[in-house]
Amino acid sequence: MKIVVLSVDKMQYLDGSIAHGRANLSVSLPNKGHFVNAFDKSFDDHFEVNSDLVGEALHGRGSDQCSAFPEMKSRPACWGLQVRFIWKLWTYIQDDLKGYVAAHAMDPQHNHVCLVEPCLWHHAGVKPVRSEDVQGKLQPMRADMHLVVKRYVEPWTEGHAVGLALILNAGHIAWSPKNAVDCCKAQVFISHCWNEAFEEFANTLHQTLNPDTVVWVCSFALCQHSDIAQALESVERCPFALAMHAAERVLLVMDSTAEAIERCWVVLEAALAEKWQKDYDMCLPDDGNQELWRMVGSKIANIDVDNCKASYAEDKEKVLAYARAMDGGIDTLNSKVHKVGHHAMERAEIMAASMAGDIDWLSQFSTAQLLSWRSIRGRTAAHIAAERSRVKAMVTILNMTANAHLNAEDDDSRSPLSVATEYGSLASVLALISLRADPEQRSNTGLTPLHFAASAKLRASPMIVSFLIEARADVEVQGTYQGRKGHRPITVAAVEGNGEVIRALVSFKAELNATTGTGASALHVAAWFGNADAATALLVARAEPDLTTGGHSKKTPLSLANLNGHAALAILLIGSGAKPMDGENGGPFPPALSPLGQTAQKKKSQRSRAQASTEAALFSTRMTERTTIKEAWGERSLRNTAMGEDGSEQSPHARCTALKMCCEIL
């Protein structure tokens, strides 16, 4: 009997194709001190990438979809990153970033100062200063983009001639092939300030834009090991300008200080947006904060590029030289910025009133204004109020517009009901259903409110699913989710690991073994993503554990779990009667890895996806041959994998269920 085995010399894609060549993506790891791991299995699972294949993908090898990467390296417009990855970056580094900031301060020369000696934090290329050697007053360290680039982006991209965006995109497409240009070509150019809090930056993008929107963020787009200053020599031909010119619109992202408005590059980007007739918008961490918007308005009214700030004097001089060369000089540039800024402020007022649910403020706008207004995502004021569960404001808006926006479509053809379901806004959902909103209205990718409810892992999601189905929503409707066709609500829930929603869907007779456009059932999807809670819900409902995918690859859920190294999920499947397939591509365990999955050139706690895959496959074989639990767990690394001590995100309940079922079968 043969099972799929991956090594660092040979990797197999989901579609069955093979990539050869040892993994060449590496990251300098600290010899001592706390530091968040990168490019191991935990990293890969979190970002949905295959680090072992990044080098192959960047050179255009591997799957057909990777062939575009060599050309994209020289096209700044293709150095974008989906909003979902920026949010994933924040959730991955947040504990490490906050901890490092709490343990350090900054001296007047911007050096990192350890507050405790000896310092147990790794400093990622920064030479810290001892507190007793500091001259001058210490300042609190900020968790801003400067620190994110220095602590994570630079170490993770060292040795590669590309930015973090291309590395993550290459890893993602190598892991799950899809159109590379669609994933990389920036739609929105992000104007921002590196001094602002990274948490607010990531959160603002997450709540403002569609997760699939590709944005251009300089810190992730540019190679941080190249000569960036030289790349900025020509203002209109630098990577920033080329990316903005190709983008559909520009979005200024500010934190609660709104410092970005006072920065030279931000002012210049606003002027270029006006010159190139790009839609220009501004957003804040809380767009409903009236006081903050008043502060923004005051800063816009007083903008003068002569008085703007820059981290480097030469940068400001470049911006001023460009402004002086314009027709009308600096006054013209200031005028362009005032014009685009005031227009953005006008658009922001209705957004702020809708988010705050301020009835008095909303009543100041005319019906014509409410009917014509749209947010950056093409949403009406009714969409915005529905998202925030501002039911009274939502009803007021609908009454003022004679229900014209009850089923209004945003830029993604999503209705207020779809938006409310995604955000778990139960009060809005019930109100909209009561007002007879269409429960089957489709987005431009064919997704209905039920799909969006299934994607939301929120406390209210199972209840929302039930109410939608009772309102005659189709439980088997299909759409395209994250670039994959044929997804039903149950498979969307499996992607997101939403076990409670799966249980709700099953109670309404959702088809357990229905497949997506790639021939994968919900159980295949849960196995691929390592979502043990979703798999548990499906298996308890008696989903078929040995169903094979379509096409020539013929994968079972167990083979997909092994492929991605999800050992805990493999235990669960075997406990439900799943068996490795005969005749699968594979072979003996590679000499590069011992049966223990011993790691080389990594910290003890780090394991690559290839090593985890080998361990999971070995463990599956032992389990299937009815060895005892003690024998199967004789190797420590396998025990760690099964118990979730490898950084995987299975819940304790899911692991407990897996082990219980494992004991029963053995």
N, C-alpha and C positions, 0 to 999 in steps of 0.2 A: 504494500500500500504506500502510495506517495502523497505527500501533502505539499502545499506551497511553502517554500522556504526562501527568504530573502537574505542576501548577504551584502556586504559593502562592495562586492565585486559585481553582483548582478541584481537588478531591481526589476520587479514586475509591476506593470501598470494595471489599473482596474480593467482596462479593455483587453488585457492579455499580452500586450506587446512588452518587449524586454529592452532594458537599457543597460549597457555595459560600462565599466569604468568605475574606479573607486571614487567614493564621495570626496569632493575637493572643497567643500564648504567647511571652514573652520573658524573658530573664534578663540582669541587668546584668553585663556582661563587664569584666574588668579591662583597663585600658589598658597595664599593665605588670605583670610578676611572674608566677610560675608559679601556675596555677589549673586545676583539672579542668574540662573543658568540660561544658556541660549543654544539652540540647534540640537537639543536632545529630544527625546520622545515627548516629554511634557510640553516643551516649547512647540513642537510640531502639532500636537493634538490641540493646543490652545489656538494657534494661528491657522490651523487647517492647511499645513504645508508639509512637504517632504524635503527636509534639509539635505538628505543624501543625494538628491537629484538637481539641486540648484545649479551647480556648475554645468552639468549637461544641458539644462534648459537654457541658460544664458548664452551658451554657444550654439543654440538652435537644434540640439540633438534631443532624442527621446521621442515624445509624441509629436504628431504633425503640428499641433497647436503651438509648440515651442519654437517653430522655425522663424517666427517673426522677431524674436528677441535680439539677434545680432544687429538688425537694422534699427530697432527701437533704442538701442544704446546711444545713438547719435541724434535722436529726435526728442528734444526737451518736452514737447507736448505729450509724449508717451511715458513720462516719468511720474505719472499720477498714481494714486492709491485710493482704493475704496474706503469710504467713511467707516465701514465695519472694521477694517484693519486698524485704523487709528484708535477706535474704541477698544479693540482687543489689546492694542499696545498699552493703553492706560490701565486696563484691568490686570494685565500681566505684571506691570512694573510698580503698581501703586504702593504696595506694602514696602518694597525695597526703597522706592523713591522717598516716601514719607519718613521711613526710618533713618535713611542717610541724612536727610535734611534736619531731623531732630537731633542728630548726633554731631552736627557740624555747624560752624558759623563762617562768615566771610570777613577778611580783614580789609583795610582801605585799598589794598592793591588787588582785590578780588581773589585772593588765595583761599583755599579751603583750610579751615582751622578745626582740628579735632578737639572736641570739648572734653574728652576723657582719654587719658593715656594709661596703658597702651590701647590704641584704637583697634577694634576688632572688625572694622569695615574695610573691604577692599576699595581702593581709590581710583581704579579704572583709568590709569594713565595720568592722574593728577598727583603732583607731589605736595602733600599737605604740609602745613606749618603748625608747629607746636604752639599752644596757647601762650606759653611763657615767652615765646620769641616774637609775639605780635607787637607792633608799634602802632598805636592809634586805637580807635574804638571799634569793637567788633559789631558787625551787623548780622541780623538773622539771615540764614540762607533761604533762598526761595526755590521752590520746586517748579522752575520755569523751563522754557525750551533750551536755554543754554545748558542746564544741568542734564536734561534728557539726552541732548546730542553728545555731550561729553561722557556721560556714564553708560549709555546704551548704544546710540547710533554709531559712534566712532568705533568702539570695540567690535560691534557686530558686523561692520562693513570693512574692517581692516583687511587689506590684501586683495580687495576687489575694486575694480575701476567703475563701479556704479553705486548709486544711492540705495538706501534701505528699501525704497518703494519697489525697485526692480528686483531686488533679492526676494522680498516677500511674494511678489507677483509670480516670479519664476518658480518658487517653491510651491505656491498654491496651484498653478496650472500643471506642474509636474505631478502633483498629488491627485488633482481632479481636472483633467483636460477640458478646456473651454477656450473660446476665442480670446487670444492674448491681447489684441488691440482694444477690444471692448473693455477689458479689465484694466488697461494701462493708460488709455488716452484720456486726458483730463477734461472734464466737462465744466468744472468750476475752479477758478483761480482763487486761492485763499490769501487774502492780505491780512497780515497780523504782526504782532510785536513779540520778539523772543523774550522780553522781560515779563510777559504775562504768565499767570499760573497755568501750568500744563493741564491740570485737572479741569479747570474751567474751559480751556481751549477744546479738549477732547469732548467734554460734556456738551458744550455749545454746538459743535458739529453734529454730535450724536442726536440731539433733539431738534436740530434745524433742517438737516438734509436726510434724504433717503439713504439707508445703509449701503445701497449699491452705487450711489453717486461717486464718481471718480474725481477726486480733488487733487490740486497741485499745491503741495506744501513744501517750501524750499528746503527745510531741514531734512525731509525724507526724500525729496526728489534729487537733490544734488549729491554728488560724491563728496563727503566731508573730508576726504584725504587728498582732494585735488586743489589746484590754485583757484579758489573761488574769486579772489580779488581780480585776477586777470580776466576771468569770465565776465566780469561786470564792467569792463572797459568801455564797451559801446552800450549805452543805455537801451536803445531800441533793438539791439541785436543780441543782448545777453539772454541766457536761458530763461530768466524771469519774463522778459518781454515776449519772447517767442511762445512761451507757454500761455501767457495771457492772451496773445493775439489769436491763438488757436482755440482757446476756451470759449464756452458759450456765455459766461457771465463772471462777474467778480463779486466776492463776498468778503466784507471786512468783519473779522471775528475779534471781538473785544472781551476783556475780562471786566471785573467790577471796578477797575481803576480807569478804564477807557483810555489808557495811555497811548494806545496804538494811533489815535488820531493825531498825536503830537510828533510822530516819527517821520523822518524825511522820506524813507522808502514808501511808507503807506500813503503819504501825500502825493508822491510821484505816481504811484499805482492808480490812485483815484483820477489823476489828470489823464493818464494814458487810457483809462477806461472810458472817460468822456470823449477823448480824441477818437478812439476806435469804436465808439458807439456801443459799448458793452453795457448790459444791465448791471447796475451797481447797487448792492444792498448791504446793510449793516445788521449785525445781530449781537445780542448780549447773553450772558448766562441765564438771566431771567428777563425775557423780553416784555414781561408785564410790569416791570419796575419803573414807575413813572418818574421817581426822583433821579434814577440813573439816566433815563432818556433826557431829562432836562439838562443834566450835566453834559451829556453828549452834544445836545443842541448848542449849548454855550460854547463848547470847544470848537465846534464847526464854524460858528459865527466869527470866532477869533483866529481862525487858521491863517498863518503866514509862514510860508516855507522858509523865509529868512530866520525865523525863530524856532524852527523845528529841531528835534533832537536826532542824534545818530550815535551809534556805538563807536564809530571811527570818524575822525575829522575828514579823512579823504573821501568817505562815502557822502557826507554832506556836501563837500565841494563838487563832487560829480553831479549831484542832483541840482545844485544851484547853477552850475555851468550849463546843464541841459535847459533849465528854466530860462536863463538869460538868452539862450540861442533861439528860443521860441519867438514867434511874432507877438510883440507886446511884452515880452520878457516875463519877469517874475509875477507882475500883476495879472497877466493872462493865466498863468498856472494857478494862482490863488483863486481867480474867478472860476476856473473850471472845477476846482475842488469844492468851492462853495456851492456851485450849481448842483453837482452830483450829490454832495452831502445833504443839501436841503431836500432834494427829491427823495433820497433814501429815508430821511427823517419823516417826511410826510407818509411814506409807505409804512413806516414803523409804528405810527400812532394807532392805527386801527388794530395792528397786531398786538400792541401793548394792551389796548382796551379789551380786546377779545380774550387774551390770556388771563388778564386780571379779573374778568367777569364784571367789569365796572359798567353798570347799566346807565348811569348818568353820563359817563364819558361816551359810551356808544350812541346815546340819544343825540349827541351833538353832531353826528354825521348824518348826511342826507341819505335817502334811499338810493339815489344814483351813486353816491360814493360807495355804499356797501355792496351794491350790485356789481360795480366795476373793479373793486379792490381785489387783489390777489397777492399772496405771500410769495416768497422766493420759490416755493414748490408748487405755485399755482393754486393754492388753497384759498377758500373763501373764509370770511370771518366765522361762518358756521362750523367749518372744519376745525378751526383753532379752538373755539369754545367747546366743541364736542370732545376734543382731545383732552382738555383739562377738566372735564366734568363740570363745566360752568353751565349747568342746565338752564338756569333762568336767563343768562345772557344768550345762550343758543336759541331759546324759544323767542326771545325779544328780537334777535336778528332775523329769524325765520318769519316772524310776524311783520317786521318792517319791510321785508322783501317778498311778501305774499307767498312764502314757501318756495320761492324760485330756486333756493339753494339746498332744498331737502335732499336731493340726489345729485347735487353738483359734482362735477369731476375736477380733480386737480390735474397737474401735469402728467401724473401716472394713471389718470382715469379712475382715481379712488374717491369714493364718496365719504361724507362725514361719518357714516356708519362704519365703514372699513377702518377709518382712522381711530374711531372710538374703540373698536374691538382690539386693535393692535396694542393700544395703550392701556387696556384693561379698565376703561372708563365705564363701569357697569351702569351708573346712573344715566349717562348719555345714551348708552345702547338701549336701555329700556324705554327712554323717552323717544328715541328715534323710531324704534319698532312700533310704539304706540301711535306715532304720527304717520305710520305707514311708509317708512323708508324702505327701499327695495333691498331685501336681504340677499339677493343673488346678483347684484350689480357687479360687473367684472372690471378689474383694472386692465391696463393695456397689456399685461402679461397673463390675463385670464384668471387672476386670483379674485376670489369673492371675500366678503367679510368673514366667512367661516374659515378660510385659509389663514387670514390675519389673526383671528382668535386662536387658531391652532399653533401659530408661530410664537405667541406671547406666553412666556413661562411666568405667569402672574397668578396671584391667589384667585382673582375673579375669572380667569380664563375658562375653567370648566363650566362655570355657571353661564357665562356668555355663550359658549358653544351650545349648551342646552336650550337657551332662549332662542338662539338663531334657528336651530333645527325645528323647534316648536313653531317658529314663524315661517316654516316651509322652506328653509334653506336646504339645498341639495348636498347631501353628505358625500356623494361620489363625484362632485364636480372636479374637473382637472384644469390645471394652469401651470405656468412656468415659474419655478421658485429657485432663486439663486442660480439662474441660467440653465436649469434642468427642466425639460418638458414633462408633462404628464403627472405632475404632483397633485395628489388628493389631500384633503385636510389631514388624514391619518398619516400620510408619509411626511407631510410638513411637520407634524408633531414629533415624528420619529427623528427628523433632522435636528430639531431643537431639544431633544431629550425630554419632551413634555409628557410624562407618563400619565398624569392626571387627566389631561385632555384626551389621550388615547382611550382611557377607561370610559370617559364620557361619550366619545364617539362610538365605541364598541357597544355601549348600552343602547345606542340608537341604530344598531345593526350595520355599522360600517363594515365594508368588505375587508377582512384581515389580509388576504393574500393578493389583493389587487396590486398591479405593478405600475411603475412610472414608465416614461418613454424609453428608458434604458433597460427595462425588464426587471427592475429591482422592486421587491416588495417592501413594506414598511419595516419588516424584520431585517432585510438586507441593509436598509438605510441606517437603522439603529446600530447594527453590527459594524458598519463602516465607520460611523462616527464615534463608536465606543459608548453609546448611551445605554447603560445597563438598566436604568429605571424604565425607559421606553420599551426595551426588549422584554423586561419582566412583565409589563402590562400586556404585551402582545402574546407572549408565551402562555401566560395564565388564561388568556382568552382563546388559546389553542390555535395560534398561528402555526403554519407549516414550517418546521425548523430546517428541513432539507430542500426547500424549494430552490431551484437554480435560476439564475438570471438568463436573459435571452442572449443572442449573439454567440460568437464562437468561444467566449471565455468561460461560460457556464459556471458561475460562482455561487456557492452556497453562503448563507450568513456566517457559518463557522469559518469558511475559508477567508472571508472578508475580515472577520475579527482577527484571525491569525495574521493576515496580510498587514494590518495596521498595528499589530502587537497588543491587542486588547485582551489580555489573558483572563481577566475577571469575567468578561463577557463570553469568552470561549467556555469557561466553566459552566456558566448559566446555560449555554446552548447544549453542551454535552449532557448536562443534567436533565435536559428536556428531550434527549434522545437523538440529538444531531450527531452525525458521523462524518469524518473526513472523507472526501470523495476519492475513489480509485482513479488512477490515471491522470491526476492533475500534474501540471508542470511543476517541477521542483527537483529534489534529489537529496543526497546525503547532506548533513549539516556541514557548512563550509569550514575549511580549515582556518579561515580568518577569525572564526568565533568558536570558542569552546562551548560544550553544552551548558556551561554556566552563564554564557553570555557575558564573559568578562570584557570589560571595557578597556580601551587603550587610548592614551592621550586625552583622557577626560577625567573630571573629578569622579570620585567613587559613586556619587549619587546620580551621575549622568549616564544615560543610555540612549543610543540612537534608535530611530524607528526600525532600522534593519536588525539591530540586536534584539530589540523587544519583540520583533516579528519572529525571529528564530526561537526565542524563549517560549513565546505563546504556542508556536507550532509543536515544539518539543513537549510542552506541557499537555497539549491536546492529545498527542499520541499516547502519552503515559496514561492519561485519564481514560482514553478509549480502550486501552488494553486492560482495564479493570485492575490497575495497580492500587495499592492502598493509599489512603490520604498521606500517611506518613512517608511512604516511598516517593509519592509524587511531589511532596514538598521537601524532599531531602536537600535540595539546593537552595541556599538562602536567597539568591537573586530571583528564583521562581516564586518563592514564598512572598517576597516583597511585591512582585508584580501582582500576584493573585490577591493580596491583601490591600492593594491600592497604595502602597508606600513608595511607588515610583513617580508620584506627582500626578497620577491620573485623577479625574474628577468624578469618579463614581461615588454615589452616596453610600453611607454605611448600610442603609436599608437594602440597597441593591446588592452590595457585597454579601450581606447576611443571607439574602435570598439565594444568591448563587451558591454559596457554600452549603446551605441546607439542601438544595436540590442535588448538589454534587454528592453529598453524603448518602442521599437516598438511592442514587443510581449505582453507587459503588458498594 
